[in-house]
């Protein structure tokens, strides 16, 4: 509903909101725009969080997630579609969460292996939405767009940590 949206948000031009939610041209790349949004998220992780500690990663990810909730929800409204594939900011901001505490893995596994495994697991969990993650999409507006991706990222992070523990226990 129009009156439920803050006036300042309604004043932001359509092009800016939609470009942000699409991560520029990334959301228009076919096929699989969500995968391309995740690739953008990997670049975001590598450029911003590669050397960050877990506190900085959590703080930065929370801030980015709040921006994504607002931008994705508003883009949904302006596009007149519920969680359209072209909105990929949710994937991009979720990717760094996959790698919380990842530096401990680097003593045993090369960074490229961790990045590839994290990317693949995130895409698997984002597409299949296991363990009730699919239910999170029912949340209203931008919350439903972003929260399922953050849950998939947390599941990816937990899976990476469990795999690392198993690897070190059996090595």
N, C-alpha and C positions, 0 to 999 in steps of 0.2 A: 504494500500500500504506500502510496506517495507520501502521506503525512508521517509514516513511520521512519522515513529516511531523513537524516539530518540535512538541514539546508546547505551546510558547507559541502556535503558530499554531492548533493544534487547540482551544485554550482560547478563541479569539476567536469570539464568537457568529456563527452563520450569517447572521443579518440584516445584521450589519456588513460581513462579507466580501462578501456578494452585493450589497449596496447600493453598496459601493465599486467593485466590478467593473462594475456597471451604471451607474455615475456617477449615483447616486440613481435617479430615475424615467426617465432618458434611455434606458436600454437597453430599456425596455418600449414606447417610442414606435414605432408601426407606420405606414406601412411603412418599411423601410430603417433599422433601428436604427443600423447602422454610419455612415450619413450623419449621423444626429442626434448620434452620438458625436463625429463630426468637427466638427459645429457647436459642440458643447461644447468641443472642443479649440481651435477658433478663439477662443472667449471666453477660454479659459485663456491662449492666446497673447497676446491683446490686453490682458488684465488683468495678466499677470505678466511677459511678455517683450517687449512692444511696444518699449520703449526700452532693453532689455538688450543688452549687447554679445555677441559670439559666444561668449566664454568663459563668461559667466553662463548663456547659453542651453544650451550643452553640459553644464555642470555641473548645472543644474536639470533638464535632460532626462534625464541619466543617473540622477539620484536618482529622478525620477518613473518612469522605466522599470524600475528595480529594484523599486519598490513595486508597479508594475503586474504584473511577472513573478510576484511572490509572490501578490498578490491575485487575479489572473486564473487562475493555476494552482490555487489553493485553491478558487475559485468553480467552476471546472470539476469539481473533485473533489466538491464538495458538491452541485452540480446534477446530477452523473452524466452530463454531456454533454461531448463534445470540441468546444472552441472554438464554443460556441453564439453565435448572433447577438446575444443580449441582453447579452453581455459586450462593453462598448464602451470600457472604460478604455484599452485598447490604442490605439484610434484617437485618443482625447483626448490621451494623453501624447505621441503621435508628431507631432501637428500642429506644435508649435514647431520641430521639426527641419527642417521644410520651409522655414523662413524664416531659416536661418542666413546671416548676412551680407546680409540683405535691405535694410539701410539704404542700401547703395550704389545700389540700384535707384531709391530715392526722389528722386534728383537728376533722373531722367528720366521716371519713371512715378508717377502718384498711388498712395498707399498702398492705396486700395480696389481698384485694378486688380491690384496684386501679391497682395493677400489673396484676391481672387476667382480669379485664375489658380492660385495655390498650392493653394487648396481644391479646385478642379476637377481639377487634375493629381493631387493626392493621392488623391482618390476614384477616378479612372481607374486609377491604379497599384495602389491597394489592392484594387479589384475584379478587375482583369485579372491582377495578379501576374506581370508580365513578367520576363524575364531571370533566371529561376531563383528568383524571390521565392517562388513557390508551394512550392518544396522546403523552405523554412525553416519552414513550418507543421508539418513532420514532427518537429521538435524536441520533446522531451518537456515536458509540463506547460505552465506559464506562458511558458516560452521560446518555444514554438511559437505561442502566442497573440500575443505582443508583437513578436518579432523581424521577422516579415513586415511589420508596420506601420511599424516603424522603417526597414526597407529601402525601403519605398514612399516614406517621407518623405525619405530620402536621395536617392532617384532624382528626386523632385519638386524638391528643392533643386538638384541638379545640372542638371536641365532648366531651371529658372528662371535659373540663372547662365549657362547656354549661350545661352538666349534673350536675356538681357540683353547678353551679349557680341556676339551677332549683331546685335542692334538698334543698339548703339552703333557697331559697325563699319560698318554700312550707313547710318547717319544722317549 
